[in-house]
Amino acid sequence: MAALRVSSALACSSSSSFHSYPSFFTKFQSSPIWSFSISVTPLCSRRAKRMAHSIARDTLGLTHTNQSDAPKISFAAKEIDLVEWKGDILAVGATEKDLARDGNSKFQNPLLQKLDSKLSGLLSEASFEEDFSGKFGQSTILRLPGLGSKRIALVGLGSSTSSTAAYRSLGEAAAAAAKSAQASNIAIALASTDGLSAESKLSSASAITTGAVLGTFEDNRFKSESKKPTLKSLDILGLGTGPEIEKKIKYAADVCAGVILGRELVNAPANVLTPAVLAEEAKKIASTYSDVFSVNILDVEQCKELKMGSYLAVAAASANPAHFIHLSYKPSSGEIKKKIALVGKGLTFDSGGYNIKTGPGCSIELMKFDMGGAAAVLGAAKALGQIKPAGVEVHFIVAACENMISGTGMRPGDIITASNGKTIEVNNTDAEGRLTLADALVYACNQGVEKIVDLATLTGACVVALGPSIAGIFTPSDDLAKEVVAASEVSGEKLWRLPMEDSYWDSMKSGVADMVNTGGRQGGAITAALFLKQFVDEKVQWMHIDLAGPVWSDKKKNATGFGVSTLVEWVLKNSTI
């Protein structure tokens, strides 16, 4: 069986502290400026077979991941005159205010005036003809003689430049322009930095970097033919130079490495990404960052010893056995001030079980993304392995399995027992994610952590309530809600707190067990969160994030990597760096 193989490197010649990768990872040479690289290659067949499930067979459909050349982008922060910059594309982010014109239809913005003057008025004329007004999402690429750059791209930032989304879209638009023009080197600048504090400039550089990296990345592992990325270098102009901005650029690239891993894990089909392969990804993180990570993978027998009846009931029907993943991060030195856990739902495929997913809108063909929570958790682990925050111990926990149908499978009406002794009457086998999370949450609490955040593609009800772009969050703790929301505001990922209405628990009561696993149609996302609460120690601060909507982009037909950036930010808020 072919397996995912992802490696990333960020190197600077002035530092010797970066991690040295094992020989089986793709190696990259250091360069005098920041560089970020991603590679995807299949594992050797012998090792891949060990990663497969206990039934010896080739991957269903004989599908193997293709080897792909890694896009490698070198970033540099510079302070130079835009008209003097030489390269393929100069991308300028402009707000609607920046595009204001005088009575002669000329720019009033000083930087645009200077560029327009160098181009003998062609920039204002061409942008006017293209009806470019600086609205968010607008972009136009012009090939005009007279500058050091071959092309100039104008990218609309909307009414203001205060949002992470605006700067990230600038990076994405520049990357898209580079793809279209087959450009190898580009520069990005803002038409105006008035009103931006030093910290805001650093944050904008970070968001631009994120947009450029993720905009360049394409997951082509399962395509027979694909174009190689051409972008090699990107200069960020006018936002400062020196160690602080270099640190921000490095941080953004580290987080992108985790987001890309998250995307690849979700994109991988269930015939390639089995529970065993997901466990191998955790092992790979532990071996790559062995100075701060250790890993323990529990098999079915070990889970039985821990009385994980709820989790194992879900896994019982599949030919691919369950793998319970526990990845631990501990700084190599210094005192541990906080112990926290990230728990991700890890259903590598969800058929619905005997309550099989049928009918329009059931999206059974997309149920490979039912491990989106696990992908976010492992993506965050990869990023944190590169960042190495101090003072915080983090436990990454995934109860990986498949929800299938067979004679050994869980049936509607069965009563199962979780590892904390609570009994559950299964009234819907398609409400399986919460059953796996139940034992995962009990396990997390037993690690002595103070805070837990779990992430899951848990309910369609949350998508109905919040749509495809916003994740719902549930927590009894106002303090934890403030922490995670603050982290999401930095990352640019959208969260919305929903109530945990205790009176709704009445619909979750069983006549023969402690509870049923699903209530009625109304308030389904809330009752799911109330169910999970039954498996969390009252002394532990806990939050549930339902990311069923934003885990996948229907427009791009691709995974988003949602959750990784917010988790990394939240962990850093609990660290001492």
C-alpha positions in Angstrom: 0.0 0.0 0.0 1.3 3.5 -0.9 1.3 6.0 1.9 1.5 9.7 2.4 4.9 11.1 2.8 5.2 14.8 3.6 8.3 16.7 4.6 9.0 20.4 5.0 12.1 22.4 5.8 12.7 25.9 6.8 16.4 26.9 6.9 18.5 29.9 7.4 22.3 29.9 7.1 22.7 32.1 10.1 21.2 29.5 12.5 22.4 26.0 13.4 19.4 25.2 15.7 17.1 23.9 13.0 16.1 20.2 13.0 18.2 17.8 10.9 15.9 15.5 9.0 16.4 11.7 9.0 17.9 10.2 5.8 14.5 9.0 4.5 13.2 12.6 4.3 13.9 14.8 1.4 16.8 17.1 2.2 17.2 20.7 1.2 20.3 22.8 1.2 20.4 25.9 3.5 20.2 29.3 1.8 21.1 32.8 3.0 17.4 33.8 3.1 14.3 32.1 4.5 13.1 29.2 2.5 10.1 26.9 2.8 9.8 23.6 1.0 7.2 20.8 0.7 7.6 17.4 -0.8 5.3 14.5 -1.2 6.6 11.0 -2.0 5.3 7.5 -1.7 6.9 5.2 0.9 8.7 2.1 -0.2 6.5 -0.8 -0.8 7.9 -3.0 2.0 7.3 -0.3 4.6 3.9 0.5 3.1 2.8 -3.1 3.5 3.7 -2.9 7.2 1.6 0.2 7.4 -1.4 -1.5 5.9 -4.1 -3.3 7.8 -3.7 -6.9 8.9 -5.3 -8.3 5.7 -2.4 -8.6 3.2 -3.6 -7.0 0.0 -2.7 -4.2 -2.3 -4.5 -0.8 -2.0 -8.0 -1.1 -3.3 -8.0 0.1 -6.9 -4.2 -0.3 -7.0 -3.8 3.5 -6.3 -0.4 4.8 -5.2 0.6 8.3 -4.5 2.7 9.9 -7.2 6.0 11.5 -6.4 5.9 15.2 -6.8 8.6 17.8 -6.9 8.5 20.1 -3.9 7.7 23.8 -4.5 10.5 25.7 -2.8 10.0 29.4 -2.1 12.6 31.7 -0.7 11.3 34.7 1.2 13.1 38.0 1.8 12.0 41.2 3.5 13.4 44.2 1.8 13.2 48.0 1.8 13.8 49.1 -1.8 12.2 51.5 -4.3 9.4 49.6 -6.1 10.3 51.1 -9.4 13.8 49.7 -9.1 12.8 46.1 -8.2 13.6 43.6 -10.9 11.7 40.4 -11.4 8.7 38.8 -13.1 5.7 40.2 -11.2 5.3 43.2 -8.8 2.1 42.7 -6.9 0.7 45.8 -5.1 -2.2 45.5 -2.6 -4.5 48.5 -2.7 -7.6 49.4 -0.8 -10.5 51.2 -2.3 -9.2 54.4 -0.7 -5.8 53.9 -2.3 -7.6 53.9 -5.7 -9.1 57.3 -5.3 -8.5 59.5 -8.3 -8.4 63.2 -8.9 -10.4 65.2 -11.5 -8.0 63.9 -14.3 -8.5 60.3 -13.3 -5.0 60.2 -11.9 -4.1 58.3 -8.6 -3.9 60.3 -5.4 -2.0 57.6 -3.6 1.7 58.6 -3.6 3.1 55.1 -4.3 0.7 54.5 -7.2 1.4 58.0 -8.5 5.1 57.2 -8.6 4.5 53.9 -10.4 2.1 55.6 -12.8 4.6 58.4 -13.5 7.3 55.8 -14.3 4.9 54.1 -16.7 3.9 57.4 -18.3 0.3 57.2 -17.1 -0.4 53.8 -18.4 -1.1 52.3 -15.0 -3.9 54.6 -14.2 -5.3 54.3 -17.7 -5.1 50.5 -17.8 -6.5 50.0 -14.3 -9.4 52.4 -15.2 -10.2 50.4 -18.3 -10.1 47.2 -16.3 -12.6 48.7 -13.8 -10.2 48.0 -11.0 -11.5 49.8 -7.8 -9.7 48.0 -5.0 -12.6 45.9 -3.9 -11.8 42.8 -1.9 -11.1 39.9 -4.3 -10.4 42.0 -7.3 -7.1 41.6 -9.2 -5.7 42.5 -12.5 -2.3 41.8 -14.1 -0.9 44.2 -16.5 2.2 43.9 -18.8 3.5 47.4 -19.0 6.9 48.5 -20.2 9.0 50.9 -18.1 9.5 49.1 -14.8 12.1 46.6 -13.6 9.3 44.0 -13.3 7.9 42.4 -16.4 4.3 42.6 -15.1 2.5 44.5 -12.4 -0.5 43.1 -10.5 -3.0 45.2 -8.7 -4.8 43.3 -5.9 -7.9 44.7 -4.1 -7.9 44.7 -0.3 -11.3 46.1 0.2 -12.3 49.0 2.4 -9.4 48.6 4.8 -6.2 46.6 5.4 -6.9 45.7 9.0 -7.9 42.0 8.4 -5.7 38.9 8.2 -7.9 37.8 5.3 -7.1 40.8 3.2 -3.3 40.3 3.5 -3.6 36.5 3.0 -5.7 37.1 -0.1 -2.9 39.4 -1.4 -0.4 36.5 -1.1 -2.8 34.1 -2.7 -3.5 36.4 -5.6 0.2 36.9 -6.1 0.8 33.2 -6.1 -2.1 32.7 -8.6 -0.5 35.4 -10.9 2.8 33.6 -10.7 1.1 30.3 -11.7 -0.6 32.0 -14.6 2.5 33.7 -15.9 4.9 30.8 -15.0 6.8 33.3 -13.0 9.8 32.3 -10.8 10.3 35.5 -8.8 7.7 38.0 -7.5 7.5 40.9 -5.1 4.6 42.0 -2.9 4.0 45.5 -1.5 1.2 47.6 -0.1 0.1 50.8 -1.8 0.0 52.4 1.6 1.3 51.5 5.1 -0.1 54.7 6.7 -1.6 53.8 10.1 0.1 50.4 10.4 2.0 49.9 13.6 5.3 48.0 13.7 3.4 45.0 15.0 0.7 45.3 12.3 3.4 45.3 9.6 4.9 42.1 11.1 1.4 40.5 11.1 0.7 41.6 7.5 4.0 40.1 6.4 3.1 36.8 8.1 -0.3 36.7 6.5 1.1 37.5 3.0 3.6 34.7 3.5 0.8 32.3 4.4 -1.3 33.3 1.4 1.7 32.9 -1.0 2.7 29.4 0.3 -0.8 28.0 0.5 -1.7 29.6 -2.8 1.3 28.0 -4.5 0.6 24.5 -3.1 -1.3 22.0 -5.1 -2.1 18.5 -4.1 -1.3 16.6 -7.3 -0.4 13.2 -5.8 -3.3 11.4 -7.4 -3.2 13.0 -10.8 -1.5 11.3 -13.7 -0.1 14.6 -15.0 0.5 17.9 -13.3 2.4 21.1 -13.8 5.4 21.9 -11.6 5.3 25.1 -9.6 7.6 27.7 -11.0 7.7 30.2 -8.1 11.1 30.2 -6.5 11.5 33.5 -4.6 9.2 36.2 -3.1 10.3 39.6 -1.8 8.1 41.4 0.7 8.7 45.1 0.2 8.2 48.1 2.5 7.2 46.3 5.7 10.6 46.3 7.4 13.7 44.2 7.6 15.7 42.4 10.2 15.3 39.6 12.7 11.7 40.4 13.8 10.1 40.2 10.4 12.3 37.2 9.5 11.0 35.4 12.6 7.4 36.2 11.5 8.0 34.8 8.0 9.6 31.7 9.4 6.7 31.2 11.8 4.2 31.6 9.0 6.0 29.0 6.9 6.1 26.6 9.8 2.4 26.8 10.3 1.9 26.4 6.6 3.8 23.1 6.8 1.2 21.9 9.2 -1.8 23.2 7.2 -0.4 21.5 4.1 -0.1 18.2 6.0 -3.7 18.7 7.2 -4.9 19.2 3.7 -3.1 16.2 2.4 -4.4 13.9 5.1 -8.0 15.0 4.4 -7.6 14.8 0.6 -6.2 11.3 0.7 -8.9 8.8 -0.1 -9.9 6.1 2.4 -8.4 3.3 0.2 -5.0 5.0 0.8 -5.4 6.6 4.2 -6.4 3.8 6.6 -6.3 4.1 10.4 -2.9 2.3 10.3 -1.5 4.9 7.8 -2.8 7.7 9.9 -0.9 6.2 12.9 2.2 6.1 10.7 1.9 9.8 10.1 2.0 10.3 13.8 5.1 8.1 14.1 6.7 10.1 11.3 6.2 13.4 13.2 7.7 11.8 16.4 10.7 10.5 14.5 11.3 13.8 12.6 11.1 15.9 15.8 12.4 13.3 18.2 13.9 15.9 20.4 10.4 17.0 21.5 8.0 14.3 20.5 7.3 10.7 21.6 4.4 8.5 20.3 2.4 5.6 21.6 0.0 3.7 19.3 -2.5 1.5 21.1 -3.8 -1.6 19.2 -7.2 -3.1 19.7 -6.1 -5.4 22.5 -4.6 -2.5 24.4 -7.8 -0.4 23.9 -9.8 -3.4 25.3 -7.6 -3.3 28.4 -8.5 0.3 28.9 -12.2 -0.6 28.5 -12.7 1.6 25.4 -16.0 0.0 24.5 -17.5 3.0 22.9 -14.5 3.5 20.4 -14.1 -0.2 19.7 -17.8 -0.6 18.9 -17.5 1.9 16.0 -14.4 0.1 14.7 -15.8 -3.4 15.0 -17.2 -3.7 11.4 -14.1 -2.7 9.5 -11.4 -5.0 8.1 -9.0 -2.2 8.9 -8.3 -2.4 12.7 -8.5 0.6 15.0 -5.3 2.5 15.9 -5.4 4.8 19.0 -2.8 7.5 18.5 -1.2 9.4 21.4 1.5 11.8 20.3 3.2 13.7 23.1 5.1 17.0 22.9 7.5 18.0 25.7 10.1 20.8 25.4 13.7 19.5 25.6 14.4 21.8 28.4 12.8 24.2 30.9 9.9 24.0 33.3 6.5 22.8 32.2 3.9 25.5 33.2 0.9 24.1 31.3 -0.4 20.7 30.2 -3.0 20.6 27.5 -4.5 18.2 25.0 -5.7 18.4 21.5 -8.2 15.6 20.5 -9.2 15.0 16.9 -12.0 12.8 15.5 -10.3 10.3 13.3 -12.9 8.4 11.1 -10.9 7.7 8.0 -14.2 6.7 6.4 -17.7 6.9 7.6 -20.4 4.9 5.8 -22.9 5.6 8.5 -22.9 1.9 9.6 -26.3 0.2 9.6 -27.9 3.7 9.5 -26.1 4.0 6.2 -25.8 7.4 4.5 -28.3 7.5 1.7 -30.1 10.0 -0.4 -29.3 13.5 -1.8 -27.0 15.5 0.3 -25.7 12.6 2.4 -22.2 13.2 1.0 -21.0 9.6 1.5 -18.5 10.1 -1.3 -16.8 12.8 0.8 -16.6 10.9 4.0 -12.9 10.6 3.7 -12.9 14.1 5.4 -14.5 12.7 8.6 -11.0 12.6 10.0 -10.6 16.4 9.5 -10.3 16.9 13.3 -7.4 14.4 13.4 -5.8 16.1 10.4 -5.9 19.5 12.2 -4.4 17.9 15.3 -1.5 16.2 13.5 -1.0 19.3 11.3 -0.6 21.4 14.4 1.8 18.8 15.9 4.0 19.1 12.8 4.1 22.9 13.0 4.8 22.9 16.7 7.6 20.4 16.1 9.3 23.1 14.0 8.4 26.0 16.3 9.2 24.2 19.5 7.4 26.4 22.1 8.7 26.3 25.7 6.9 25.7 28.9 3.9 23.7 27.6 3.3 20.0 27.3 0.8 19.0 24.6 -0.9 15.7 24.1 -2.3 15.0 20.6 -4.9 12.2 20.7 -6.8 10.5 17.9 -9.0 7.5 18.1 -8.6 6.4 14.5 -10.9 3.9 12.8 -13.5 3.3 10.1 -17.3 3.1 10.5 -18.4 0.3 8.2 -21.0 -2.4 7.8 -20.5 -6.1 8.5 -21.7 -9.0 10.6 -19.3 -7.9 13.4 -20.5 -4.4 13.4 -22.4 -2.2 15.9 -26.2 -2.3 15.4 -28.9 0.2 16.2 -30.2 -0.6 19.7 -26.9 -2.0 21.0 -25.7 -0.8 24.4 -22.0 -0.1 24.7 -19.9 1.0 27.7 -17.3 3.8 27.5 -14.0 3.7 29.5 -15.4 5.9 32.3 -18.1 3.3 32.9 -21.0 5.2 31.3 -23.4 3.2 29.1 -24.8 4.3 25.8 -27.7 3.1 23.8 -26.9 3.4 20.2 -30.0 4.7 18.5 -28.0 5.8 15.4 -24.9 4.2 14.1 -24.2 7.3 12.0 -23.6 9.4 15.1 -20.4 7.5 15.6 -17.8 10.3 15.9 -19.0 11.2 19.4 -18.6 7.5 20.4 -15.0 7.5 19.4 -14.4 10.9 21.0 -16.0 9.7 24.3 -13.1 7.3 25.0 -10.5 9.7 23.6 -11.7 12.5 26.0 -11.6 10.1 29.0 -8.0 9.1 27.9 -7.0 12.8 27.6 -8.3 13.6 31.0 -6.3 10.8 32.5 -3.1 12.4 31.2 -3.4 15.1 33.9 -4.1 18.0 31.5 -5.6 21.3 32.5 -7.3 22.1 29.2 -8.7 20.1 26.3 -9.8 21.2 22.8 -11.4 18.6 20.7 -12.1 19.0 16.9 -14.5 17.0 14.9 -16.5 17.0 11.7 -19.4 16.1 14.0 -22.8 17.3 12.8 -24.6 18.5 9.7 -26.6 20.6 12.1 -23.7 22.9 12.7 -23.2 23.4 8.9 -26.9 24.3 8.6 -26.5 26.8 11.5 -23.3 28.4 10.5 -22.7 27.6 6.8 -19.6 26.3 5.1 -17.0 28.8 6.4 -17.5 29.0 10.2 -16.8 26.4 12.8 -19.0 26.2 15.9 -17.4 26.1 19.4 -19.0 24.8 22.6 -17.5 25.2 26.1 -18.7 25.7 29.6 -15.6 27.9 30.2 -15.7 31.6 29.3 -12.0 31.8 29.9 -11.2 29.1 27.4 -13.6 30.5 24.9 -11.7 33.9 25.1 -8.4 32.1 24.6 -9.4 30.1 21.6 -11.3 33.0 19.9 -8.3 35.3 20.4 -6.2 32.6 18.7 -8.6 32.4 15.8 -8.6 36.1 15.3 -4.8 35.9 14.7 -5.1 32.9 12.4 -8.0 34.3 10.5 -10.1 31.2 10.9 -13.7 31.9 11.8 -15.3 30.5 14.9 -18.7 31.2 16.5 -19.6 30.2 20.1 -22.9 28.3 20.4 -24.8 27.6 23.6 -24.7 24.5 25.7 -28.3 24.4 26.7 -28.6 21.9 29.5 -32.4 21.5 29.1 -31.7 19.8 25.7 -30.2 16.9 27.5 -33.7 15.5 28.1 -33.7 14.3 24.5 -30.5 12.3 25.1 -31.9 10.2 28.0 -32.4 6.4 27.5 -34.8 4.1 29.2 -32.3 1.3 29.4 -28.9 3.0 29.5 -27.3 6.2 30.8 -27.9 8.0 27.5 -28.6 7.6 23.8 -26.0 8.8 21.3 -28.2 11.2 19.4 -31.3 13.3 20.2 -33.9 14.7 17.8 -33.2 16.8 14.7 -33.6 20.1 16.6 -30.4 21.5 18.2 -28.3 18.6 16.9 -25.0 20.3 17.2 -25.8 21.3 20.8 -26.9 17.9 21.9 -23.7 16.4 20.4 -21.6 18.8 22.5 -23.7 17.9 25.6 -23.0 14.2 24.9 -19.2 14.8 24.8 -19.4 16.8 28.1 -20.3 13.5 29.8 -16.8 12.2 29.2 -14.8 15.2 30.5 -13.6 15.6 34.0 -15.3 18.6 35.7 -11.9 19.9 36.8 -10.6 20.2 33.2 -11.4 23.2 31.0 -12.8 21.8 27.7 -13.9 23.0 24.3 -15.5 21.2 21.4 -15.0 22.6 17.9 -17.4 21.4 15.2 -15.6 22.0 11.9 -17.9 20.0 9.6 -18.5 23.1 7.4 -15.0 24.7 6.9 -13.0 21.4 6.7 -13.7 21.2 3.0 -14.1 23.6 0.1 -16.8 22.7 -2.4 -15.6 25.4 -4.7 -12.0 24.1 -4.9 -13.0 20.5 -4.3 -10.2 20.3 -1.8 -9.5 20.2 1.9 -8.8 23.5 3.6 -6.5 22.5 6.5 -8.9 24.4 8.8 -8.1 24.4 12.5 -4.3 23.9 12.3 -3.5 27.7 12.5 -5.8 28.3 15.4 -4.5 25.3 17.4 -0.9 26.5 16.9 -1.8 30.0 18.1 -3.6 28.6 21.1 -0.8 26.4 22.1 1.6 29.4 21.9 -0.7 31.4 24.1 -0.3 28.7 26.7 3.5 28.6 26.3 6.2 30.8 27.7 7.6 32.1 24.4 
